[in-house]
Amino acid sequence: MTTRPRRLAVLSVVVLVVLAGCAGMGGNDAAKDSANHDGGGSNGGDAGNARPNDGTAPQSALVVQQRALIRTGNVTLSVENFGNTSRSLTRAARERGGFVSDSSQRVHRDGNETWTSGSVVFRVPKENFSAFFERVKRAGEVAESSTGTEDVTDRLVDLNARLENLRSQRDKLRALYENASDTEAVLSVQKRLSDVQTDIERLEAKQQSLERRVAYSTVTVRMHEPQPTSDTKSPAEKSWYETGVVAAFLDSVDGAIVMLRAFVVGAAYLLPYLVVLGVPVGGAVLLLRRRSESETSAAPVTDEEE
């Protein structure tokens, strides 16, 4: 008789913990809304009055002063040597506490000439972003450059509040799990505890990702070497009268050989068709010719011919 009431009591406590967590998350949103309304309705004189609070006002002021900003930069450069410039910028990034997160390059070919293009992605501490960005622009001829900033302070504050609430739920559920003696109650608490732990790990991963992006700014550098240009004219670009006598003779010989070769190849292609079509056509012509001759010999002789 005592097992059933104990089971109901444990399940009731689990439900209350879950409801308390939901109310806590809603309370955070309500507190934000209340703070927004209070801030919007106060004037400059009210802002200077000292009002009792629960310790959240200094923390909010600190958050406002230390905004969480994700900074990015993009630069397109024309460089003399892709490899040398890439190594130089890598050294500059490491000197500032940064590193290379990604890179790619492509070698272009035009005859015997080659040139390289590609991109390198650098991650540098946020306090060294501006200095490194200017260093990158001095590495070559700048074709294009841009910077961007994303404020993720509110997202981090929201993640922190949700994590605190979930961790509080986890602590209460752990206490219930240790004191539960009924199998069904243990399984119920264990399932809820697993769900809360999964939510915590997911939010922690998001938080860490945002914090890394804030701590290390991203600079993407696209580089390309100039395409080589030949100073000498190609044979196709030269006028015919600029060609030497010997070269003209050799070109003519080559042309005659090419023409003869084309004739032989063309004859080789046509020969099967001539054999296949020539025999019946020749036989038909020969037959018509003989018939014509026989008709001529069989014709009667007229008086004029006598």
Backbone as numpy.savetxt, mean C-alpha at the origin, in Angstrom:
# Nx Ny Nz CAx CAy CAz Cx Cy Cz
-30.95 -28.59 49.08 -31.78 -27.38 49.08 -30.92 -26.13 49.08
-29.71 -26.26 49.66 -28.86 -25.06 49.72 -28.13 -24.81 48.43
-28.01 -25.83 47.57 -27.26 -25.65 46.32 -27.96 -24.70 45.37
-29.28 -24.84 45.24 -30.02 -24.01 44.29 -29.99 -22.53 44.69
-30.28 -22.19 45.96 -30.19 -20.76 46.32 -28.79 -20.20 46.12
-27.74 -21.01 46.42 -26.36 -20.52 46.23 -26.08 -20.26 44.76
-26.56 -21.17 43.90 -26.36 -21.00 42.46 -27.03 -19.72 41.98
-28.29 -19.51 42.45 -29.02 -18.30 42.04 -28.31 -17.05 42.54
-27.74 -17.16 43.74 -27.05 -15.99 44.29 -25.82 -15.64 43.47
-25.05 -16.68 43.08 -23.84 -16.43 42.27 -24.20 -15.84 40.93
-25.23 -16.41 40.28 -25.65 -15.88 38.98 -26.15 -14.46 39.10
-26.83 -14.16 40.20 -27.31 -12.79 40.40 -26.15 -11.82 40.55
-25.12 -12.24 41.25 -23.95 -11.38 41.42 -23.27 -11.14 40.08
-23.18 -12.18 39.21 -22.58 -12.03 37.89 -23.34 -11.00 37.08
-24.69 -11.12 37.12 -25.52 -10.16 36.37 -25.30 -8.76 36.89
-25.22 -8.61 38.21 -25.00 -7.28 38.79 -23.65 -6.71 38.38
-22.61 -7.57 38.30 -21.28 -7.10 37.88 -21.33 -6.59 36.45
-22.01 -7.36 35.57 -22.11 -6.94 34.17 -22.87 -5.64 34.05
-24.00 -5.53 34.78 -24.78 -4.30 34.73 -24.00 -3.13 35.30
-23.22 -3.38 36.33 -22.41 -2.30 36.90 -21.37 -1.82 35.92
-20.78 -2.78 35.14 -19.80 -2.39 34.13 -20.43 -1.54 33.05
-21.62 -1.95 32.60 -22.31 -1.17 31.57 -22.66 0.20 32.09
-23.12 0.28 33.35 -23.46 1.57 33.93 -22.23 2.45 34.06
-21.08 1.81 34.36 -19.84 2.58 34.47 -19.44 3.19 33.15
-19.58 2.40 32.07 -19.24 2.93 30.75 -20.19 4.04 30.36
-21.50 3.85 30.69 -22.45 4.91 30.41 -22.18 6.13 31.24
-21.72 5.91 32.49 -21.40 7.04 33.35 -20.27 7.86 32.82
-19.28 7.19 32.20 -18.17 7.94 31.60 -18.66 8.84 30.50
-19.56 8.32 29.66 -20.11 9.14 28.59 -20.92 10.28 29.16
-21.73 9.98 30.23 -22.52 11.03 30.83 -21.64 12.11 31.44
-20.52 11.66 32.03 -19.60 12.64 32.61 -19.00 13.52 31.54
-18.69 12.91 30.38 -18.15 13.71 29.27 -19.16 14.74 28.81
-20.45 14.28 28.66 -21.48 15.20 28.21 -21.68 16.31 29.22
-21.67 15.95 30.51 -21.84 16.95 31.55 -20.72 17.96 31.54
-19.49 17.46 31.33 -18.34 18.36 31.28 -18.44 19.28 30.10
-18.91 18.74 28.96 -19.05 19.58 27.78 -20.08 20.67 28.00
-21.24 20.29 28.63 -22.28 21.28 28.87 -21.80 22.33 29.86
-21.11 21.90 30.91 -20.62 22.86 31.89 -19.61 23.80 31.28
-18.71 23.25 30.45 -17.70 24.10 29.83 -18.31 25.06 28.85
-19.36 24.62 28.14 -19.96 25.50 27.16 -20.76 26.59 27.80
-21.34 26.33 29.00 -22.18 27.33 29.61 -21.44 28.29 30.50
-20.18 28.04 30.84 -19.43 28.92 31.73 -18.76 30.00 30.94
-18.52 31.15 31.61 -17.81 32.25 30.98 -16.41 32.32 31.54
-15.69 33.37 31.13 -14.30 33.48 31.56 -14.17 33.67 33.05
-15.14 34.38 33.71 -15.05 34.58 35.15 -15.24 33.29 35.91
-16.16 32.42 35.46 -16.39 31.15 36.12 -15.19 30.24 36.03
-14.44 30.37 34.92 -13.29 29.49 34.74 -12.24 29.74 35.79
-12.18 30.95 36.32 -11.14 31.25 37.30 -11.54 30.88 38.71
-12.83 30.59 38.96 -13.27 30.23 40.31 -12.82 28.82 40.67
-12.36 28.66 41.89 -11.93 27.34 42.36 -13.16 26.57 42.79
-13.40 25.42 42.20 -14.56 24.60 42.52 -14.09 23.24 42.98
-14.76 22.63 43.93 -14.36 21.28 44.37 -14.60 20.29 43.27
-13.70 19.34 43.12 -13.84 18.29 42.12 -13.25 17.02 42.66
-13.37 15.97 41.87 -12.92 14.65 42.30 -11.52 14.32 41.82
-10.78 15.33 41.35 -9.42 15.08 40.89 -9.30 14.85 39.42
-10.42 14.91 38.67 -10.35 14.67 37.24 -10.00 15.92 36.46
-10.25 17.09 37.01 -9.98 18.34 36.28 -8.51 18.51 35.99
-7.58 18.34 36.97 -6.15 18.45 36.63 -5.73 17.43 35.59
-6.29 16.23 35.66 -5.93 15.21 34.68 -6.40 15.63 33.29
-7.62 16.19 33.19 -8.12 16.65 31.90 -7.26 17.77 31.36
-6.85 18.69 32.23 -5.98 19.78 31.78 -4.66 19.24 31.27
-4.12 18.22 31.96 -2.86 17.63 31.53 -3.02 16.97 30.17
-4.17 16.30 29.95 -4.41 15.65 28.66 -4.49 16.68 27.55
-5.15 17.83 27.85 -5.27 18.88 26.83 -3.90 19.44 26.48
-3.04 19.61 27.51 -1.72 20.16 27.25 -0.85 19.18 26.47
-1.00 17.88 26.75 -0.19 16.86 26.08 -1.07 16.12 25.07
-1.32 16.76 23.96 -2.14 16.15 22.92 -1.39 14.99 22.29
-2.12 13.95 21.96 -1.54 12.77 21.29 -1.69 12.98 19.79
-0.59 13.29 19.14 -0.61 13.63 17.71 0.20 12.61 16.92
-0.39 12.12 15.85 0.31 11.23 14.91 0.76 12.10 13.74
2.07 12.21 13.55 2.62 13.08 12.50 3.20 12.22 11.38
2.94 12.62 10.16 3.43 11.90 8.98 4.00 12.91 7.99
4.96 12.46 7.21 5.57 13.29 6.18 5.82 12.49 4.92
5.72 13.14 3.77 5.99 12.51 2.47 6.87 13.45 1.65
7.95 12.88 1.09 8.89 13.66 0.29 9.24 12.87 -0.96
9.24 13.56 -2.10 9.68 12.96 -3.37 10.94 13.68 -3.81
12.03 12.92 -4.02 13.34 13.50 -4.31 13.89 12.97 -5.63
14.63 13.83 -6.30 15.47 13.41 -7.42 16.91 13.39 -6.91
17.54 12.21 -6.94 18.87 12.03 -6.34 19.84 11.53 -7.39
21.12 11.75 -7.12 22.16 11.29 -8.04 22.37 9.78 -7.93
22.31 9.25 -6.71 22.53 7.82 -6.50 21.56 7.33 -5.43
20.69 6.41 -5.81 19.65 5.93 -4.90 20.27 5.24 -3.68
21.22 4.35 -3.90 21.81 3.59 -2.81 22.53 4.48 -1.81
23.35 5.42 -2.29 24.09 6.30 -1.38 23.14 7.17 -0.57
22.13 7.72 -1.22 21.18 8.58 -0.51 20.39 7.78 0.53
19.98 6.56 0.17 19.24 5.72 1.12 20.08 5.40 2.34
21.34 5.06 2.14 22.22 4.76 3.28 22.46 6.00 4.14
22.60 7.15 3.50 22.84 8.38 4.25 21.63 8.74 5.12
20.44 8.62 4.57 19.24 8.93 5.35 19.01 7.90 6.44
19.37 6.65 6.19 19.24 5.62 7.24 20.14 5.94 8.43
21.36 6.38 8.14 22.27 6.78 9.23 21.69 7.98 9.99
21.14 8.94 9.25 20.57 10.12 9.90 19.39 9.74 10.79
18.57 8.79 10.35 17.43 8.35 11.16 17.91 7.62 12.42
18.91 6.78 12.29 19.41 6.06 13.46 20.06 7.01 14.46
20.74 8.04 13.98 21.33 9.03 14.88 20.27 9.75 15.69
19.06 9.83 15.17 17.96 10.50 15.86 17.04 9.50 16.57
17.48 8.26 16.70 16.71 7.25 17.41 15.66 6.55 16.57
15.73 6.69 15.25 14.74 6.09 14.37 15.24 4.83 13.69
14.44 4.34 12.77 14.78 3.11 12.06 14.00 3.08 10.74
14.38 2.11 9.88 13.69 1.90 8.60 12.64 0.81 8.81
11.39 1.15 8.51 10.31 0.17 8.68 9.96 -0.55 7.38
10.27 0.05 6.24 9.93 -0.58 4.97 10.73 0.09 3.86
11.04 -0.66 2.81 11.78 -0.10 1.67 11.51 -0.94 0.43
11.64 -0.31 -0.72 11.49 -1.00 -2.00 12.25 -0.21 -3.05
12.74 -0.90 -4.08 13.43 -0.23 -5.17 13.27 -1.02 -6.46
13.44 -0.31 -7.58 13.27 -0.91 -8.90 14.36 -0.37 -9.83
14.97 -1.26 -10.57 16.01 -0.88 -11.53 15.40 -0.82 -12.92
15.51 0.33 -13.56 14.99 0.53 -14.91 16.13 0.36 -15.91
15.82 -0.16 -17.09 16.82 -0.39 -18.12 16.36 0.19 -19.45
17.32 0.80 -20.15 17.10 1.30 -21.50 18.38 1.04 -22.28
18.40 -0.09 -22.97 19.64 -0.48 -23.65 20.69 -0.86 -22.62
21.83 -0.19 -22.68 22.90 -0.43 -21.72 22.82 0.49 -20.51
21.88 1.41 -20.49 21.74 2.37 -19.42 20.75 1.88 -18.37
21.03 2.16 -17.09 20.14 1.79 -15.98 20.00 2.96 -15.02
18.87 3.02 -14.35 18.66 3.97 -13.27 17.68 3.36 -12.28
17.73 3.82 -11.03 16.99 3.20 -9.94 15.97 4.18 -9.35
14.83 3.65 -8.96 13.83 4.42 -8.23 13.25 3.53 -7.14
12.63 4.14 -6.13 12.05 3.37 -5.04 11.64 4.27 -3.90
11.32 3.65 -2.77 10.87 4.41 -1.60 11.40 3.75 -0.33
11.57 4.58 0.69 12.02 4.12 2.01 11.12 4.78 3.05
10.61 3.98 3.98 9.73 4.48 5.05 10.53 4.49 6.35
10.66 5.67 6.95 11.40 5.85 8.19 10.43 6.09 9.35
10.80 5.59 10.54 10.08 5.89 11.77 11.06 6.57 12.72
10.74 7.78 13.14 11.62 8.54 14.01 10.81 9.03 15.22
11.47 9.22 16.37 10.75 9.76 17.54 10.07 11.07 17.20
8.90 11.30 17.81 8.10 12.47 17.46 8.84 13.78 17.69
9.72 13.82 18.70 10.44 15.07 18.98 11.50 15.37 17.92
11.89 14.38 17.11 12.89 14.58 16.06 12.28 14.61 14.67
10.96 14.65 14.59 10.30 14.61 13.28 10.70 15.78 12.40
10.60 17.00 12.93 10.87 18.20 12.11 12.32 18.23 11.64
13.26 17.91 12.54 14.67 17.94 12.17 14.97 16.90 11.09
14.42 15.70 11.24 14.69 14.67 10.23 14.00 15.00 8.90
12.82 15.58 8.97 12.11 15.95 7.74 12.92 16.98 6.94
13.50 17.95 7.62 14.34 18.93 6.93 15.61 18.28 6.38
16.16 17.31 7.13 17.35 16.60 6.64 17.03 15.83 5.36
15.87 15.24 5.29 15.47 14.50 4.09 15.37 15.44 2.88
14.81 16.60 3.07 14.64 17.54 1.95 15.98 18.05 1.42
17.03 17.99 2.25 18.36 18.41 1.78 19.10 17.30 1.07
18.54 16.11 1.01 19.24 14.97 0.42 19.18 14.96 -1.10
18.36 15.79 -1.71 18.24 15.81 -3.17 17.38 16.97 -3.62
17.00 16.92 -4.86 16.12 17.96 -5.41 14.67 17.57 -5.11
13.99 18.42 -4.34 12.64 18.12 -3.89 11.65 18.36 -5.03
10.93 17.32 -5.37 9.86 17.45 -6.36 8.51 17.68 -5.70
8.32 17.11 -4.50 7.06 17.26 -3.78 7.29 16.91 -2.32
6.62 17.65 -1.41 6.72 17.36 0.02 5.43 17.77 0.70
5.06 17.02 1.75 3.85 17.32 2.49 3.94 16.69 3.87
3.21 17.27 4.84 3.15 16.74 6.18 1.68 16.67 6.61
1.41 15.80 7.57 0.05 15.65 8.08 0.07 15.34 9.57
-1.00 15.73 10.25 -1.13 15.51 11.69 -2.52 14.99 12.01
-2.60 13.95 12.83 -3.87 13.38 13.26 -3.91 13.37 14.79
-4.93 14.01 15.36 -5.08 14.09 16.81 -5.90 12.89 17.29
-5.28 12.03 18.09 -5.95 10.82 18.60 -6.09 10.87 20.11
-6.05 12.08 20.69 -6.16 12.20 22.14 -7.47 11.64 22.65
-8.57 12.01 22.01 -9.89 11.54 22.46 -10.00 10.02 22.35
-9.43 9.46 21.33 -9.49 8.01 21.17 -8.73 7.30 22.29
-7.57 7.84 22.67 -6.80 7.23 23.74 -7.50 7.39 25.09
-8.11 8.55 25.33 -8.84 8.75 26.58 -10.00 7.77 26.67
-10.71 7.59 25.57 -11.84 6.65 25.56 -11.36 5.22 25.80
-10.26 4.85 25.16 -9.72 3.50 25.37 -9.31 3.29 26.82
-8.68 4.29 27.42 -8.27 4.16 28.83 -9.48 3.97 29.73
-10.55 4.74 29.50 -11.74 4.61 30.33 -12.39 3.23 30.19
-12.47 2.75 28.96 -13.06 1.43 28.73 -12.20 0.33 29.34
-10.90 0.47 29.27 -10.01 -0.53 29.85 -10.13 -0.55 31.37
-10.20 0.61 32.00 -10.35 0.66 33.44 -11.64 -0.04 33.87
-12.70 0.20 33.14 -13.98 -0.42 33.48 -13.91 -1.94 33.31
-13.32 -2.41 32.22 -13.21 -3.85 31.98 -12.30 -4.52 33.00
-11.23 -3.85 33.40 -10.34 -4.44 34.41 -11.03 -4.54 35.76
-11.88 -3.56 36.06 -12.65 -3.63 37.30 -13.60 -4.82 37.27
-14.26 -5.02 36.11 -15.13 -6.19 35.97 -14.34 -7.49 36.12
-13.18 -7.52 35.54 -12.35 -8.73 35.62 -11.98 -9.07 37.05
-11.62 -8.04 37.85 -11.25 -8.30 39.24 -12.44 -8.86 40.03
-13.64 -8.31 39.79 -14.82 -8.80 40.51 -15.16 -10.23 40.08
-15.04 -10.50 38.81 -15.33 -11.85 38.32 -14.32 -12.87 38.84
-13.08 -12.47 38.96 -12.07 -13.38 39.53 -12.40 -13.72 40.97
-12.86 -12.72 41.72 -13.23 -12.99 43.11 -14.42 -13.95 43.17
-15.40 -13.76 42.27 -16.53 -14.67 42.22 -16.10 -16.08 41.83
-15.17 -16.15 40.88 -14.70 -17.45 40.40 -14.00 -18.23 41.51
-13.25 -17.53 42.35 -12.53 -18.21 43.44 -13.48 -18.70 44.52
-14.60 -17.98 44.70 -15.52 -18.35 45.78 -16.66 -19.25 45.31
-16.81 -19.41 44.00 -17.92 -20.24 43.49 -17.62 -21.71 43.73
-18.65 -22.44 44.20 -18.51 -23.88 44.45 -19.39 -24.73 43.55
-20.42 -24.14 43.00 -21.32 -24.86 42.12 -20.74 -24.91 40.71
-20.85 -26.06 40.05 -20.24 -26.24 38.72 -20.84 -25.30 37.70
-22.16 -25.18 37.69 -22.82 -24.32 36.71 -22.43 -22.86 36.91
-22.36 -22.44 38.16 -21.96 -21.07 38.45 -20.51 -20.81 38.04
-19.64 -21.81 38.31 -18.23 -21.67 37.92 -18.10 -21.50 36.42
-18.83 -22.34 35.66 -18.76 -22.24 34.20 -19.29 -20.91 33.70
-20.36 -20.42 34.32 -20.93 -19.14 33.90 -19.96 -17.99 34.15
-19.36 -17.98 35.33 -18.39 -16.93 35.66 -17.16 -17.05 34.78
-16.73 -18.27 34.53 -15.54 -18.48 33.69 -15.76 -17.96 32.27
-16.95 -18.21 31.72 -17.25 -17.73 30.37 -17.26 -16.20 30.32
-17.91 -15.60 31.30 -17.94 -14.14 31.32 -16.54 -13.56 31.51
-15.76 -14.21 32.36 -14.38 -13.75 32.59 -13.55 -13.84 31.32
-13.75 -14.93 30.54 -13.02 -15.08 29.28 -13.41 -13.99 28.28
-14.71 -13.66 28.22 -15.16 -12.60 27.31 -14.55 -11.26 27.70
-14.54 -10.96 28.97 -13.97 -9.68 29.43 -12.48 -9.62 29.14
-11.76 -10.73 29.35 -10.33 -10.75 29.09 -10.05 -10.55 27.60
-10.88 -11.14 26.74 -10.73 -10.94 25.29 -10.92 -9.48 24.91
-11.93 -8.83 25.48 -12.16 -7.41 25.21 -10.99 -6.56 25.69
-10.45 -6.91 26.84 -9.30 -6.16 27.36 -8.10 -6.27 26.43
-7.80 -7.47 25.98 -6.65 -7.67 25.08 -6.84 -6.94 23.76
-8.07 -6.94 23.26 -8.33 -6.24 21.99 -8.14 -4.73 22.14
-8.65 -4.17 23.22 -8.49 -2.72 23.44 -7.05 -2.37 23.75
-6.34 -3.23 24.47 -4.93 -2.97 24.74 -4.11 -2.95 23.46
-4.44 -3.84 22.53 -3.73 -3.84 21.24 -3.97 -2.54 20.48
-5.21 -2.07 20.47 -5.50 -0.78 19.82 -4.75 0.36 20.50
-4.74 0.33 21.83 -4.06 1.39 22.57 -2.56 1.40 22.28
-1.95 0.23 22.29 -0.51 0.16 22.01 -0.18 0.60 20.59
-1.04 0.24 19.64 -0.81 0.65 18.26 -0.86 2.18 18.14
-1.86 2.79 18.74 -1.95 4.26 18.69 -0.77 4.91 19.40
-0.37 4.37 20.53 0.74 4.96 21.27 2.05 4.85 20.49
2.24 3.73 19.78 3.46 3.60 18.96 3.45 4.60 17.81
2.28 4.78 17.18 2.19 5.74 16.08 2.39 7.18 16.56
1.99 7.45 17.80 2.21 8.78 18.36 3.68 8.96 18.71
4.28 7.95 19.32 5.67 8.06 19.77 6.64 8.13 18.61
6.36 7.43 17.51 7.27 7.41 16.35 6.52 7.92 15.11
6.96 9.06 14.63 6.37 9.63 13.41 6.87 8.88 12.19
6.11 8.97 11.10 6.42 8.25 9.86 6.81 9.24 8.77
7.93 8.99 8.13 8.39 9.80 7.00 8.62 8.87 5.81
7.87 9.06 4.76 8.00 8.24 3.54 8.77 9.05 2.50
9.88 8.49 2.04 10.75 9.17 1.08 10.75 8.39 -0.23
10.30 9.02 -1.28 10.33 8.43 -2.63 11.47 9.07 -3.40
12.35 8.23 -3.95 13.55 8.73 -4.63 13.65 8.12 -6.03
14.20 8.89 -6.94 14.44 8.37 -8.29 15.69 9.05 -8.87
16.51 8.23 -9.50 17.69 8.76 -10.20 17.26 9.33 -11.55
18.00 10.34 -12.07 17.65 10.86 -13.39 17.90 9.83 -14.48
17.01 9.79 -15.45 17.17 8.85 -16.55 18.34 9.28 -17.43
19.32 8.39 -17.70 20.49 8.76 -18.51 20.08 9.14 -19.93
20.77 10.13 -20.48 20.56 10.54 -21.87 21.88 10.41 -22.62
21.84 9.82 -23.84 23.05 9.60 -24.64 23.39 10.86 -25.42
24.69 11.27 -25.39 25.13 12.45 -26.14 25.33 12.16 -27.61
25.56 10.91 -27.97 25.80 10.55 -29.37 24.50 10.20 -30.04
24.42 10.54 -31.32 23.21 10.23 -32.07 23.20 8.76 -32.46
22.04 8.19 -32.44 21.88 6.83 -32.91 21.83 6.84 -34.43
22.07 5.70 -35.12 22.02 5.66 -36.58 20.71 6.17 -37.14
19.61 5.94 -36.43 18.33 6.40 -36.94 18.20 7.91 -36.89
18.96 8.55 -35.94 18.86 10.00 -35.81 19.81 10.74 -36.77
20.76 10.05 -37.39 21.70 10.70 -38.30 21.09 10.90 -39.68
21.48 11.99 -40.33 21.07 12.23 -41.71 21.85 11.30 -42.63
21.27 11.00 -43.83 21.92 10.02 -44.69 23.26 10.52 -45.22
23.39 11.84 -45.39 24.66 12.35 -45.94 25.76 12.42 -44.88
25.43 12.18 -43.60 26.45 12.15 -42.56 27.11 10.78 -42.45
26.58 9.81 -43.17 27.13 8.45 -43.11 28.35 8.35 -44.01
29.39 7.65 -43.56 30.61 7.47 -44.35 30.38 6.57 -45.56
31.34 6.61 -46.52 31.21 5.84 -47.76 31.25 4.35 -47.47
32.24 3.92 -46.68 32.36 2.51 -46.36 31.13 2.02 -45.59
30.67 2.84 -44.64 29.49 2.46 -43.87 28.26 2.37 -44.76
28.17 3.32 -45.75 27.02 3.28 -46.66 27.05 2.02 -47.52
28.29 1.64 -48.01 28.42 0.44 -48.82 28.04 -0.81 -48.02
28.54 -0.87 -46.78 28.23 -2.03 -45.95 26.73 -2.10 -45.64
26.13 -0.92 -45.43 24.69 -0.91 -45.18 23.93 -1.39 -46.41
24.42 -1.00 -47.61 23.76 -1.45 -48.84 23.89 -2.95 -49.02
25.09 -3.47 -48.73 25.29 -4.92 -48.82 24.36 -5.63 -47.85
24.28 -5.11 -46.65 23.37 -5.71 -45.67 21.94 -5.66 -46.16
21.57 -4.54 -46.78 20.22 -4.42 -47.30 19.94 -5.41 -48.41
20.95 -5.60 -49.33 20.77 -6.56 -50.42 20.65 -7.99 -49.88
21.46 -8.30 -48.86 21.40 -9.64 -48.27 20.04 -9.86 -47.61
19.57 -8.82 -46.93 18.26 -8.93 -46.28 17.16 -9.13 -47.31
17.26 -8.40 -48.45 16.24 -8.53 -49.49 16.28 -9.92 -50.13
17.49 -10.43 -50.40 17.62 -11.76 -50.96 17.09 -12.81 -50.00
17.40 -12.60 -48.77 16.93 -13.55 -47.77 15.41 -13.54 -47.69
14.82 -12.34 -47.78 13.37 -12.24 -47.75 12.75 -12.92 -48.97
13.42 -12.78 -50.13 12.92 -13.42 -51.34 12.94 -14.94 -51.20
14.05 -15.47 -50.69 14.17 -16.93 -50.51 13.13 -17.43 -49.52
12.98 -16.71 -48.43 12.00 -17.13 -47.42 10.60 -17.06 -47.99
10.31 -15.98 -48.76 9.00 -15.87 -49.37 8.73 -16.99 -50.36
9.75 -17.35 -51.16 9.59 -18.45 -52.10 9.35 -19.77 -51.37
10.05 -19.96 -50.25 9.85 -21.18 -49.47 8.42 -21.26 -48.94
7.89 -20.10 -48.55 6.50 -20.09 -48.09 5.53 -20.36 -49.23
5.81 -19.82 -50.44 4.88 -19.94 -51.56 4.96 -21.30 -52.26
6.10 -22.00 -52.18 6.30 -23.24 -52.93 5.21 -24.27 -52.65
4.83 -24.56 -51.40 3.75 -25.55 -51.20 2.44 -25.13 -51.86
2.13 -23.83 -51.82 0.90 -23.38 -52.44 0.96 -23.53 -53.97
2.15 -23.25 -54.53 2.31 -23.39 -55.98 2.14 -24.85 -56.40
2.67 -25.76 -55.59 2.56 -27.18 -55.93 1.10 -27.63 -55.84
0.43 -27.22 -54.76 -0.96 -27.65 -54.55 -1.89 -27.04 -55.58
-1.71 -25.76 -55.86 -2.61 -25.08 -56.79 -2.15 -25.18 -58.24
-0.84 -25.33 -58.45 -0.32 -25.32 -59.81 -0.69 -26.57 -60.60
-0.72 -27.73 -59.98 -1.02 -28.97 -60.70 -2.43 -28.96 -61.28
-3.48 -28.73 -60.49 -4.82 -28.72 -61.09 -5.02 -27.58 -62.08
-4.47 -26.42 -61.78 -4.62 -25.29 -62.72 -3.89 -25.57 -64.01
-2.68 -26.14 -63.92 -1.94 -26.47 -65.14 -2.64 -27.55 -65.95
-3.20 -28.55 -65.26 -3.92 -29.60 -65.97 -5.15 -29.07 -66.69
-5.85 -28.14 -66.02 -7.03 -27.55 -66.64 -6.65 -26.72 -67.87
-5.59 -25.96 -67.76 -5.14 -25.16 -68.91 -4.72 -26.05 -70.06
-4.00 -27.13 -69.78 -3.56 -28.05 -70.83 -4.75 -28.73 -71.48
-5.76 -29.10 -70.73 -6.94 -29.74 -71.27 -7.69 -28.79 -72.20
-7.84 -27.56 -71.78 -8.52 -26.56 -72.61 -7.75 -26.30 -73.90
-6.46 -26.32 -73.81 -5.64 -26.07 -75.00 -5.78 -27.19 -76.00
-5.77 -28.44 -75.55 -5.91 -29.57 -76.45 -7.31 -29.59 -77.08
-8.32 -29.29 -76.29 -9.68 -29.26 -76.84 -9.78 -28.19 -77.92
-9.15 -27.05 -77.69 -9.19 -25.98 -78.69 -8.50 -26.41 -79.98
-7.39 -27.10 -79.86 -6.65 -27.55 -81.04 -7.46 -28.60 -81.81
-8.13 -29.50 -81.08 -8.91 -30.53 -81.76 -10.10 -29.92 -82.49
-10.73 -28.92 -81.92 -11.83 -28.26 -82.58 -11.37 -27.53 -83.84
-10.21 -26.98 -83.75 -9.67 -26.25 -84.92 -9.37 -27.22 -86.06
-8.83 -28.38 -85.75 -8.48 -29.34 -86.82 -9.73 -30.01 -87.39
-10.77 -30.13 -86.61 -11.99 -30.77 -87.10 -12.93 -29.82 -87.83
-12.65 -28.56 -87.90 -13.52 -27.58 -88.57 -13.52 -27.81 -90.08
-14.66 -27.70 -90.88 -14.70 -27.89 -92.35 -13.97 -26.81 -93.10
-13.41 -27.17 -94.22 -12.63 -26.23 -95.06 -13.60 -25.45 -95.94
-13.55 -24.15 -95.95 -14.44 -23.28 -96.75 -13.87 -23.11 -98.14
-14.68 -22.51 -99.08 -14.28 -22.27 -100.47 -13.11 -21.30 -100.54
-13.12 -20.37 -99.70 -12.02 -19.39 -99.74 -10.70 -20.06 -99.41
-10.75 -21.02 -98.48 -9.52 -21.71 -98.11 -9.04 -22.56 -99.25
-10.02 -23.15 -100.14 -9.59 -23.95 -101.28 -8.96 -23.05 -102.34
